[in-house]
Amino acid sequence: ADPDRKGEGLYSHADFLLFFLSAKEFGWSDCEIEGVVPTDLAGTLYHNGPGRCERGGVVYKHFLDGDGFVNAWRFDDGHVQYRGKFVRTPEYEAEEKEGKILYRGAFGTAKPG
């Protein structure tokens, strides 16, 4: 996927990946809410998926090649908090340290070389 081709086509791969390029880790923080959250809604909702789809200037060819990211929304007494973190596998840590793709290929992105 060529990031310069964003906006081309009805289902642009580059446009789709922009959603995942922006994942940033957050500690627990209060969410701004429009409307009212029921006070009896309590618990934590988790969502796991790709959080970043590029490394070292290389855009991954498939969004599921992206680094794992866990989002959590905590509901308590009408309040909502959010937290997001990357899944820290040994492969993730090695790629973070090197700043380049070292391990890929599960869905479509091969490591360079």
N, CA, C and O atoms as CSV, one atom per row, in Angstrom:
chain,resi,resn,atom,element,x,y,z
A,1,ALA,N,N,0.852,-1.185,0.000
A,1,ALA,CA,C,0.000,0.000,0.000
A,1,ALA,C,C,0.883,1.228,0.000
A,1,ALA,O,O,1.786,1.361,0.825
A,2,ASP,N,N,0.620,2.103,-0.912
A,2,ASP,CA,C,1.375,3.338,-1.030
A,2,ASP,C,C,0.663,4.425,-0.244
A,2,ASP,O,O,-0.443,4.821,-0.612
A,3,PRO,N,N,1.273,4.922,0.841
A,3,PRO,CA,C,0.578,5.924,1.646
A,3,PRO,C,C,0.273,7.203,0.873
A,3,PRO,O,O,-0.614,7.960,1.268
A,4,ASP,N,N,0.992,7.458,-0.225
A,4,ASP,CA,C,0.712,8.635,-1.040
A,4,ASP,C,C,-0.579,8.494,-1.844
A,4,ASP,O,O,-1.077,9.475,-2.397
A,5,ARG,N,N,-1.121,7.278,-1.911
A,5,ARG,CA,C,-2.333,7.035,-2.696
A,5,ARG,C,C,-3.594,7.128,-1.847
A,5,ARG,O,O,-4.659,6.692,-2.283
A,6,LYS,N,N,-3.495,7.683,-0.651
A,6,LYS,CA,C,-4.685,7.767,0.195
A,6,LYS,C,C,-5.792,8.528,-0.513
A,6,LYS,O,O,-5.539,9.493,-1.234
A,7,GLY,N,N,-7.002,8.087,-0.300
A,7,GLY,CA,C,-8.153,8.724,-0.902
A,7,GLY,C,C,-8.549,8.147,-2.244
A,7,GLY,O,O,-9.573,8.545,-2.800
A,8,GLU,N,N,-7.778,7.231,-2.778
A,8,GLU,CA,C,-8.101,6.640,-4.074
A,8,GLU,C,C,-8.994,5.424,-3.881
A,8,GLU,O,O,-8.701,4.549,-3.066
A,9,GLY,N,N,-10.067,5.376,-4.624
A,9,GLY,CA,C,-10.942,4.212,-4.576
A,9,GLY,C,C,-11.926,4.276,-3.431
A,9,GLY,O,O,-11.739,5.015,-2.465
A,10,LEU,N,N,-12.980,3.485,-3.559
A,10,LEU,CA,C,-14.025,3.439,-2.548
A,10,LEU,C,C,-13.513,2.850,-1.235
A,10,LEU,O,O,-13.858,3.336,-0.158
A,11,TYR,N,N,-12.695,1.808,-1.324
A,11,TYR,CA,C,-12.146,1.149,-0.137
A,11,TYR,C,C,-10.631,1.229,-0.191
A,11,TYR,O,O,-9.953,0.224,-0.408
A,12,SER,N,N,-10.111,2.420,0.005
A,12,SER,CA,C,-8.680,2.656,-0.085
A,12,SER,C,C,-7.948,1.998,1.084
A,12,SER,O,O,-8.251,2.272,2.246
A,13,HIS,N,N,-6.992,1.139,0.775
A,13,HIS,CA,C,-6.177,0.473,1.792
A,13,HIS,C,C,-5.392,1.515,2.596
A,13,HIS,O,O,-5.302,1.419,3.820
A,14,ALA,N,N,-4.828,2.505,1.908
A,14,ALA,CA,C,-4.050,3.534,2.591
A,14,ALA,C,C,-4.924,4.343,3.553
A,14,ALA,O,O,-4.492,4.652,4.664
A,15,ASP,N,N,-6.152,4.690,3.139
A,15,ASP,CA,C,-7.059,5.407,4.041
A,15,ASP,C,C,-7.394,4.561,5.259
A,15,ASP,O,O,-7.417,5.058,6.385
A,16,PHE,N,N,-7.652,3.280,5.027
A,16,PHE,CA,C,-8.002,2.371,6.112
A,16,PHE,C,C,-6.863,2.283,7.132
A,16,PHE,O,O,-7.108,2.265,8.338
A,17,LEU,N,N,-5.617,2.229,6.647
A,17,LEU,CA,C,-4.480,2.100,7.540
A,17,LEU,C,C,-4.246,3.350,8.382
A,17,LEU,O,O,-3.648,3.260,9.454
A,18,LEU,N,N,-4.705,4.515,7.922
A,18,LEU,CA,C,-4.522,5.725,8.721
A,18,LEU,C,C,-5.136,5.577,10.111
A,18,LEU,O,O,-4.627,6.138,11.081
A,19,PHE,N,N,-6.225,4.824,10.204
A,19,PHE,CA,C,-6.860,4.593,11.502
A,19,PHE,C,C,-5.892,3.902,12.472
A,19,PHE,O,O,-5.868,4.212,13.663
A,20,PHE,N,N,-5.108,2.976,11.953
A,20,PHE,CA,C,-4.214,2.193,12.805
A,20,PHE,C,C,-2.858,2.840,13.026
A,20,PHE,O,O,-2.158,2.484,13.974
A,21,LEU,N,N,-2.471,3.778,12.179
A,21,LEU,CA,C,-1.175,4.415,12.326
A,21,LEU,C,C,-1.123,5.322,13.543
A,21,LEU,O,O,-0.038,5.701,13.985
A,22,SER,N,N,-2.261,5.670,14.080
A,22,SER,CA,C,-2.311,6.688,15.116
A,22,SER,C,C,-2.433,6.137,16.535
A,22,SER,O,O,-2.558,6.922,17.476
A,23,ALA,N,N,-2.401,4.835,16.722
A,23,ALA,CA,C,-2.566,4.286,18.072
A,23,ALA,C,C,-1.427,4.757,18.976
A,23,ALA,O,O,-0.252,4.627,18.635
A,24,LYS,N,N,-1.790,5.296,20.111
A,24,LYS,CA,C,-0.817,5.746,21.099
A,24,LYS,C,C,-1.218,5.172,22.452
A,24,LYS,O,O,-2.403,5.047,22.762
A,25,GLU,N,N,-0.225,4.830,23.244
A,25,GLU,CA,C,-0.522,4.286,24.561
A,25,GLU,C,C,-0.999,5.395,25.502
A,25,GLU,O,O,-0.505,6.522,25.473
A,26,PHE,N,N,-1.973,5.034,26.332
A,26,PHE,CA,C,-2.528,5.935,27.333
A,26,PHE,C,C,-2.680,5.180,28.632
A,26,PHE,O,O,-3.038,4.002,28.640
A,27,GLY,N,N,-2.407,5.865,29.739
A,27,GLY,CA,C,-2.790,5.338,31.039
A,27,GLY,C,C,-4.263,5.639,31.238
A,27,GLY,O,O,-4.889,6.246,30.369
A,28,TRP,N,N,-4.829,5.229,32.364
A,28,TRP,CA,C,-6.247,5.495,32.603
A,28,TRP,C,C,-6.504,6.997,32.573
A,28,TRP,O,O,-5.848,7.765,33.277
A,29,SER,N,N,-7.458,7.401,31.755
A,29,SER,CA,C,-7.844,8.808,31.692
A,29,SER,C,C,-9.355,8.895,31.509
A,29,SER,O,O,-9.974,8.010,30.919
A,30,ASP,N,N,-9.933,9.969,32.020
A,30,ASP,CA,C,-11.377,10.174,31.912
A,30,ASP,C,C,-11.761,10.483,30.472
A,30,ASP,O,O,-11.047,11.205,29.775
A,31,CYS,N,N,-12.875,9.945,30.032
A,31,CYS,CA,C,-13.397,10.186,28.682
A,31,CYS,C,C,-14.415,11.316,28.729
A,31,CYS,O,O,-15.163,11.457,29.697
A,32,GLU,N,N,-14.431,12.113,27.674
A,32,GLU,CA,C,-15.490,13.107,27.524
A,32,GLU,C,C,-16.706,12.386,26.967
A,32,GLU,O,O,-16.602,11.651,25.985
A,33,ILE,N,N,-17.838,12.590,27.582
A,33,ILE,CA,C,-19.061,11.872,27.216
A,33,ILE,C,C,-20.113,12.865,26.737
A,33,ILE,O,O,-20.339,13.902,27.360
A,34,GLU,N,N,-20.750,12.527,25.623
A,34,GLU,CA,C,-21.928,13.272,25.180
A,34,GLU,C,C,-23.136,12.458,25.616
A,34,GLU,O,O,-23.248,11.278,25.284
A,35,GLY,N,N,-24.018,13.073,26.342
A,35,GLY,CA,C,-25.174,12.340,26.845
A,35,GLY,C,C,-24.912,11.809,28.235
A,35,GLY,O,O,-24.096,12.348,28.983
A,36,VAL,N,N,-25.621,10.737,28.569
A,36,VAL,CA,C,-25.545,10.188,29.920
A,36,VAL,C,C,-25.235,8.696,29.851
A,36,VAL,O,O,-25.844,7.959,29.076
A,37,VAL,N,N,-24.285,8.267,30.667
A,37,VAL,CA,C,-23.977,6.842,30.796
A,37,VAL,C,C,-24.793,6.322,31.979
A,37,VAL,O,O,-24.724,6.892,33.068
A,38,PRO,N,N,-25.563,5.252,31.784
A,38,PRO,CA,C,-26.357,4.713,32.902
A,38,PRO,C,C,-25.469,4.403,34.110
A,38,PRO,O,O,-24.409,3.794,33.968
A,39,THR,N,N,-25.901,4.820,35.276
A,39,THR,CA,C,-25.092,4.619,36.482
A,39,THR,C,C,-24.968,3.158,36.874
A,39,THR,O,O,-24.046,2.794,37.603
A,40,ASP,N,N,-25.895,2.300,36.396
A,40,ASP,CA,C,-25.795,0.884,36.740
A,40,ASP,C,C,-24.968,0.093,35.717
A,40,ASP,O,O,-24.838,-1.125,35.840
A,41,LEU,N,N,-24.412,0.775,34.713
A,41,LEU,CA,C,-23.502,0.117,33.773
A,41,LEU,C,C,-22.123,0.108,34.409
A,41,LEU,O,O,-21.525,1.162,34.624
A,42,ALA,N,N,-21.614,-1.086,34.712
A,42,ALA,CA,C,-20.336,-1.199,35.413
A,42,ALA,C,C,-19.523,-2.341,34.824
A,42,ALA,O,O,-20.062,-3.383,34.451
A,43,GLY,N,N,-18.227,-2.126,34.750
A,43,GLY,CA,C,-17.334,-3.166,34.250
A,43,GLY,C,C,-16.328,-2.593,33.269
A,43,GLY,O,O,-16.211,-1.378,33.110
A,44,THR,N,N,-15.602,-3.494,32.612
A,44,THR,CA,C,-14.570,-3.098,31.664
A,44,THR,C,C,-14.806,-3.790,30.338
A,44,THR,O,O,-15.023,-5.000,30.286
A,45,LEU,N,N,-14.763,-3.006,29.258
A,45,LEU,CA,C,-14.872,-3.527,27.901
A,45,LEU,C,C,-13.485,-3.509,27.284
A,45,LEU,O,O,-12.828,-2.468,27.254
A,46,TYR,N,N,-13.032,-4.668,26.788
A,46,TYR,CA,C,-11.720,-4.784,26.154
A,46,TYR,C,C,-11.883,-4.990,24.658
A,46,TYR,O,O,-12.799,-5.682,24.214
A,47,HIS,N,N,-10.991,-4.385,23.887
A,47,HIS,CA,C,-10.935,-4.600,22.441
A,47,HIS,C,C,-9.474,-4.815,22.074
A,47,HIS,O,O,-8.614,-3.993,22.393
A,48,ASN,N,N,-9.203,-5.927,21.400
A,48,ASN,CA,C,-7.850,-6.261,20.973
A,48,ASN,C,C,-7.807,-6.226,19.450
A,48,ASN,O,O,-8.686,-6.782,18.791
A,49,GLY,N,N,-6.808,-5.589,18.899
A,49,GLY,CA,C,-6.659,-5.540,17.451
A,49,GLY,C,C,-5.345,-4.885,17.079
A,49,GLY,O,O,-4.531,-4.583,17.952
A,50,PRO,N,N,-5.130,-4.660,15.787
A,50,PRO,CA,C,-3.888,-4.007,15.377
A,50,PRO,C,C,-3.873,-2.552,15.806
A,50,PRO,O,O,-4.886,-1.858,15.719
A,51,GLY,N,N,-2.713,-2.093,16.271
A,51,GLY,CA,C,-2.614,-0.714,16.738
A,51,GLY,C,C,-1.695,0.146,15.915
A,51,GLY,O,O,-1.780,1.373,15.971
A,52,ARG,N,N,-0.823,-0.465,15.156
A,52,ARG,CA,C,0.084,0.295,14.298
A,52,ARG,C,C,0.364,-0.562,13.078
A,52,ARG,O,O,0.623,-1.759,13.202
A,53,CYS,N,N,0.313,0.038,11.909
A,53,CYS,CA,C,0.514,-0.722,10.671
A,53,CYS,C,C,1.653,-0.179,9.834
A,53,CYS,O,O,1.607,-0.220,8.604
A,54,GLU,N,N,2.670,0.327,10.501
A,54,GLU,CA,C,3.896,0.711,9.809
A,54,GLU,C,C,5.032,0.711,10.819
A,54,GLU,O,O,4.832,0.899,12.019
A,55,ARG,N,N,6.209,0.497,10.302
A,55,ARG,CA,C,7.390,0.566,11.150
A,55,ARG,C,C,8.571,0.920,10.265
A,55,ARG,O,O,8.754,0.342,9.193
A,56,GLY,N,N,9.364,1.866,10.718
A,56,GLY,CA,C,10.557,2.252,9.969
A,56,GLY,C,C,10.243,2.780,8.582
A,56,GLY,O,O,11.050,2.631,7.665
A,57,GLY,N,N,9.067,3.403,8.417
A,57,GLY,CA,C,8.686,3.949,7.125
A,57,GLY,C,C,8.063,2.951,6.168
A,57,GLY,O,O,7.716,3.309,5.042
A,58,VAL,N,N,7.914,1.692,6.599
A,58,VAL,CA,C,7.307,0.655,5.756
A,58,VAL,C,C,5.868,0.431,6.221
A,58,VAL,O,O,5.629,0.083,7.377
A,59,VAL,N,N,4.907,0.637,5.304
A,59,VAL,CA,C,3.499,0.403,5.615
A,59,VAL,C,C,3.206,-1.077,5.398
A,59,VAL,O,O,3.527,-1.626,4.344
A,60,TYR,N,N,2.597,-1.727,6.394
A,60,TYR,CA,C,2.271,-3.150,6.282
A,60,TYR,C,C,1.265,-3.373,5.165
A,60,TYR,O,O,0.407,-2.525,4.921
A,61,LYS,N,N,1.362,-4.495,4.494
A,61,LYS,CA,C,0.495,-4.796,3.363
A,61,LYS,C,C,-0.888,-5.283,3.793
A,61,LYS,O,O,-1.827,-5.256,2.997
A,62,HIS,N,N,-1.020,-5.720,5.025
A,62,HIS,CA,C,-2.316,-6.183,5.535
A,62,HIS,C,C,-2.480,-5.650,6.949
A,62,HIS,O,O,-1.550,-5.724,7.753
A,63,PHE,N,N,-3.653,-5.113,7.258
A,63,PHE,CA,C,-3.833,-4.495,8.572
A,63,PHE,C,C,-3.667,-5.484,9.727
A,63,PHE,O,O,-3.313,-5.075,10.832
A,64,LEU,N,N,-3.915,-6.771,9.496
A,64,LEU,CA,C,-3.743,-7.746,10.579
A,64,LEU,C,C,-2.280,-8.075,10.851
A,64,LEU,O,O,-1.980,-8.793,11.805
A,65,ASP,N,N,-1.365,-7.565,10.032
A,65,ASP,CA,C,0.064,-7.660,10.347
A,65,ASP,C,C,0.456,-6.632,11.406
A,65,ASP,O,O,1.582,-6.648,11.903
A,66,GLY,N,N,-0.466,-5.745,11.750
A,66,GLY,CA,C,-0.175,-4.665,12.693
A,66,GLY,C,C,0.133,-5.160,14.091
A,66,GLY,O,O,-0.288,-6.245,14.492
A,67,ASP,N,N,0.881,-4.340,14.830
A,67,ASP,CA,C,1.235,-4.670,16.211
A,67,ASP,C,C,-0.019,-4.721,17.074
A,67,ASP,O,O,-0.889,-3.858,16.958
A,68,GLY,N,N,-0.114,-5.728,17.936
A,68,GLY,CA,C,-1.281,-5.896,18.792
A,68,GLY,C,C,-1.446,-4.748,19.778
A,68,GLY,O,O,-0.479,-4.272,20.372
A,69,PHE,N,N,-2.691,-4.314,19.939
A,69,PHE,CA,C,-3.012,-3.194,20.816
A,69,PHE,C,C,-4.296,-3.524,21.563
A,69,PHE,O,O,-5.279,-3.950,20.958
A,70,VAL,N,N,-4.287,-3.328,22.872
A,70,VAL,CA,C,-5.472,-3.591,23.695
A,70,VAL,C,C,-6.033,-2.260,24.184
A,70,VAL,O,O,-5.343,-1.471,24.830
A,71,ASN,N,N,-7.303,-2.034,23.859
A,71,ASN,CA,C,-8.052,-0.878,24.352
A,71,ASN,C,C,-8.931,-1.355,25.500
A,71,ASN,O,O,-9.473,-2.460,25.456
A,72,ALA,N,N,-9.070,-0.525,26.525
A,72,ALA,CA,C,-9.959,-0.858,27.640
A,72,ALA,C,C,-10.771,0.373,28.018
A,72,ALA,O,O,-10.228,1.465,28.187
A,73,TRP,N,N,-12.072,0.179,28.148
A,73,TRP,CA,C,-12.975,1.230,28.623
A,73,TRP,C,C,-13.585,0.741,29.928
A,73,TRP,O,O,-14.190,-0.330,29.971
A,74,ARG,N,N,-13.428,1.523,30.992
A,74,ARG,CA,C,-13.938,1.150,32.309
A,74,ARG,C,C,-15.156,2.019,32.632
A,74,ARG,O,O,-15.085,3.247,32.587
A,75,PHE,N,N,-16.261,1.368,32.956
A,75,PHE,CA,C,-17.521,2.033,33.275
A,75,PHE,C,C,-17.804,1.883,34.763
A,75,PHE,O,O,-17.759,0.778,35.305
A,76,ASP,N,N,-18.097,3.015,35.426
A,76,ASP,CA,C,-18.399,2.956,36.853
A,76,ASP,C,C,-19.188,4.196,37.260
A,76,ASP,O,O,-18.706,5.320,37.121
A,77,ASP,N,N,-20.395,3.987,37.762
A,77,ASP,CA,C,-21.228,5.051,38.323
A,77,ASP,C,C,-21.393,6.241,37.367
A,77,ASP,O,O,-21.309,7.394,37.790
A,78,GLY,N,N,-21.628,5.958,36.082
A,78,GLY,CA,C,-21.864,7.012,35.104
A,78,GLY,C,C,-20.613,7.636,34.516
A,78,GLY,O,O,-20.707,8.547,33.693
A,79,HIS,N,N,-19.446,7.162,34.921
A,79,HIS,CA,C,-18.168,7.683,34.419
A,79,HIS,C,C,-17.504,6.634,33.529
A,79,HIS,O,O,-17.715,5.433,33.699
A,80,VAL,N,N,-16.691,7.113,32.567
A,80,VAL,CA,C,-15.966,6.209,31.676
A,80,VAL,C,C,-14.501,6.633,31.639
A,80,VAL,O,O,-14.179,7.814,31.507
A,81,GLN,N,N,-13.630,5.646,31.759
A,81,GLN,CA,C,-12.196,5.874,31.624
A,81,GLN,C,C,-11.657,4.983,30.510
A,81,GLN,O,O,-12.220,3.928,30.214
A,82,TYR,N,N,-10.551,5.426,29.892
A,82,TYR,CA,C,-9.946,4.683,28.788
A,82,TYR,C,C,-8.467,4.440,29.067
A,82,TYR,O,O,-7.788,5.245,29.704
A,83,ARG,N,N,-7.990,3.293,28.564
A,83,ARG,CA,C,-6.568,2.965,28.623
A,83,ARG,C,C,-6.227,2.174,27.364
A,83,ARG,O,O,-7.039,1.366,26.913
A,84,GLY,N,N,-5.053,2.386,26.793
A,84,GLY,CA,C,-4.618,1.637,25.623
A,84,GLY,C,C,-3.146,1.290,25.717
A,84,GLY,O,O,-2.322,2.130,26.078
A,85,LYS,N,N,-2.817,0.039,25.388
A,85,LYS,CA,C,-1.428,-0.419,25.490
A,85,LYS,C,C,-1.110,-1.399,24.371
A,85,LYS,O,O,-1.965,-2.188,23.967
A,86,PHE,N,N,0.116,-1.348,23.873
A,86,PHE,CA,C,0.592,-2.355,22.929
A,86,PHE,C,C,0.887,-3.644,23.672
A,86,PHE,O,O,1.287,-3.622,24.836
A,87,VAL,N,N,0.689,-4.775,22.993
A,87,VAL,CA,C,1.014,-6.087,23.550
A,87,VAL,C,C,2.528,-6.256,23.416
A,87,VAL,O,O,3.064,-6.226,22.308
A,88,ARG,N,N,3.196,-6.429,24.521
A,88,ARG,CA,C,4.660,-6.432,24.544
A,88,ARG,C,C,5.243,-7.842,24.392
A,88,ARG,O,O,5.761,-8.426,25.344
A,89,THR,N,N,5.144,-8.363,23.175
A,89,THR,CA,C,5.767,-9.666,22.888
A,89,THR,C,C,7.268,-9.458,22.711
A,89,THR,O,O,7.708,-8.325,22.515
A,90,PRO,N,N,8.059,-10.522,22.775
A,90,PRO,CA,C,9.497,-10.375,22.501
A,90,PRO,C,C,9.760,-9.802,21.105
A,90,PRO,O,O,10.708,-9.042,20.908
A,91,GLU,N,N,8.910,-10.175,20.134
A,91,GLU,CA,C,9.083,-9.658,18.769
A,91,GLU,C,C,8.801,-8.153,18.709
A,91,GLU,O,O,9.523,-7.405,18.051
A,92,TYR,N,N,7.751,-7.724,19.397
A,92,TYR,CA,C,7.432,-6.294,19.449
A,92,TYR,C,C,8.598,-5.523,20.063
A,92,TYR,O,O,9.033,-4.507,19.521
A,93,GLU,N,N,9.098,-6.009,21.187
A,93,GLU,CA,C,10.198,-5.329,21.885
A,93,GLU,C,C,11.437,-5.224,20.994
A,93,GLU,O,O,12.097,-4.185,20.970
A,94,ALA,N,N,11.756,-6.301,20.259
A,94,ALA,CA,C,12.929,-6.286,19.369
A,94,ALA,C,C,12.746,-5.271,18.243
A,94,ALA,O,O,13.675,-4.535,17.912
A,95,GLU,N,N,11.538,-5.232,17.649
A,95,GLU,CA,C,11.285,-4.275,16.570
A,95,GLU,C,C,11.285,-2.838,17.088
A,95,GLU,O,O,11.743,-1.936,16.388
A,96,GLU,N,N,10.780,-2.610,18.298
A,96,GLU,CA,C,10.834,-1.286,18.904
A,96,GLU,C,C,12.286,-0.845,19.082
A,96,GLU,O,O,12.638,0.294,18.776
A,97,LYS,N,N,13.113,-1.740,19.572
A,97,LYS,CA,C,14.520,-1.425,19.823
A,97,LYS,C,C,15.249,-1.092,18.525
A,97,LYS,O,O,16.031,-0.142,18.478
A,98,GLU,N,N,14.996,-1.869,17.475
A,98,GLU,CA,C,15.697,-1.693,16.199
A,98,GLU,C,C,15.062,-0.621,15.310
A,98,GLU,O,O,15.725,-0.073,14.429
A,99,GLY,N,N,13.771,-0.319,15.541
A,99,GLY,CA,C,13.092,0.675,14.732
A,99,GLY,C,C,12.833,0.231,13.306
A,99,GLY,O,O,12.717,1.055,12.398
A,100,LYS,N,N,12.743,-1.082,13.113
A,100,LYS,CA,C,12.484,-1.612,11.771
A,100,LYS,C,C,11.801,-2.967,11.880
A,100,LYS,O,O,11.772,-3.588,12.943
A,101,ILE,N,N,11.245,-3.416,10.741
A,101,ILE,CA,C,10.572,-4.723,10.692
A,101,ILE,C,C,11.615,-5.830,10.790
A,101,ILE,O,O,12.561,-5.879,10.004
A,102,LEU,N,N,11.434,-6.706,11.755
A,102,LEU,CA,C,12.286,-7.885,11.903
A,102,LEU,C,C,11.506,-9.174,11.702
A,102,LEU,O,O,12.054,-10.169,11.228
A,103,TYR,N,N,10.210,-9.155,12.067
A,103,TYR,CA,C,9.360,-10.343,12.019
A,103,TYR,C,C,8.022,-9.965,11.389
A,103,TYR,O,O,7.315,-9.124,11.944
A,104,ARG,N,N,7.657,-10.537,10.285
A,104,ARG,CA,C,6.352,-10.313,9.666
A,104,ARG,C,C,6.062,-11.472,8.748
A,104,ARG,O,O,6.806,-12.453,8.704
A,105,GLY,N,N,4.975,-11.351,8.015
A,105,GLY,CA,C,4.657,-12.324,6.982
A,105,GLY,C,C,3.412,-13.136,7.246
A,105,GLY,O,O,3.022,-13.947,6.406
A,106,ALA,N,N,2.767,-12.942,8.402
A,106,ALA,CA,C,1.598,-13.765,8.715
A,106,ALA,C,C,0.471,-13.558,7.718
A,106,ALA,O,O,-0.215,-14.513,7.350
A,107,PHE,N,N,0.271,-12.318,7.274
A,107,PHE,CA,C,-0.852,-12.037,6.388
A,107,PHE,C,C,-0.447,-11.409,5.060
A,107,PHE,O,O,-1.244,-11.429,4.122
A,108,GLY,N,N,0.731,-10.864,4.943
A,108,GLY,CA,C,1.067,-10.256,3.659
A,108,GLY,C,C,2.306,-9.394,3.656
A,108,GLY,O,O,2.787,-9.031,2.582
A,109,THR,N,N,2.844,-9.049,4.812
A,109,THR,CA,C,4.010,-8.184,4.857
A,109,THR,C,C,5.253,-9.019,5.118
A,109,THR,O,O,5.363,-9.688,6.146
A,110,ALA,N,N,6.171,-8.973,4.192
A,110,ALA,CA,C,7.447,-9.679,4.386
A,110,ALA,C,C,8.455,-8.716,4.986
A,110,ALA,O,O,8.425,-7.519,4.701
A,111,LYS,N,N,9.351,-9.239,5.819
A,111,LYS,CA,C,10.415,-8.375,6.326
A,111,LYS,C,C,11.349,-8.040,5.157
A,111,LYS,O,O,11.547,-8.864,4.265
A,112,PRO,N,N,11.925,-6.821,5.162
A,112,PRO,CA,C,12.824,-6.455,4.066
A,112,PRO,C,C,13.995,-7.423,3.956
A,112,PRO,O,O,14.496,-7.943,4.953
A,113,GLY,N,N,14.415,-7.649,2.714
A,113,GLY,CA,C,15.591,-8.499,2.472
A,113,GLY,C,C,15.219,-9.855,2.174
A,113,GLY,O,O,16.087,-10.698,1.946
